[in-house]
Amino acid sequence: MRMKRVEGILAVSKNNVIGQGNSLPWSHKGDLKRFRSITMGNGVLLGYPTFLSIAEKYTISGKQILPGRTVFVVGREPLDLPTNLDLSNVITIPTYGAKDDIETSLGYLSPEQTLFIAGGARVYRDYLQYAEKIHLTNIDIICPVDHDTVFLTSETAWGMMGVGWRSIIENGSEICDDVKASYVTMLSV
């Protein structure tokens, strides 16, 4: 069952890699800007390893993780983070199952806000089936494959979320840092 106000956002290489060693295996400023503009003012749901990698790599001491958004972290409590970060926008959700976690997270948001499923691999596998829309960035590179960082195999990538995804908008492409990215919005039918 797809839920209104739940969308997915992810970037995937040609061979379905979404991350490497708790980081992105590519550098693409355009994709990062797109993530920020789409999720700003909304909720972002992350698994603990993805949240931790953002906290360690992209946060300045004393600043919020993903400022301007409510960050929901599923799968672990309490958060084991440096105490020099501002966690006022972070809510931990002990995992009771994807559907319950999503409903709990939506309860913290206003009716105008959207909850974005934003990674990592386990969260995408279990939670994206509830999204009504997916903002997908196709990164035009082949990455080394690590079992923790692959989105899904090409045979099951979208089928496991149920038949009925269609590409509705080709949002163009751009090259940043010598890496091409193509942007697509998929909608459930």
Salt bridges, closest charged atoms under 4 A:
GLU7 OE1 - HIS135 NE2 2.61
ASP126 OD2 - ARG122 NH1 3.68
ASP126 OD1 - ARG125 NE 3.05
ASP140 OD1 - LYS14 NZ 3.22
ASP146 OD1 - HIS147 ND1 3.52
ASP148 OD1 - HIS147 NE2 2.69
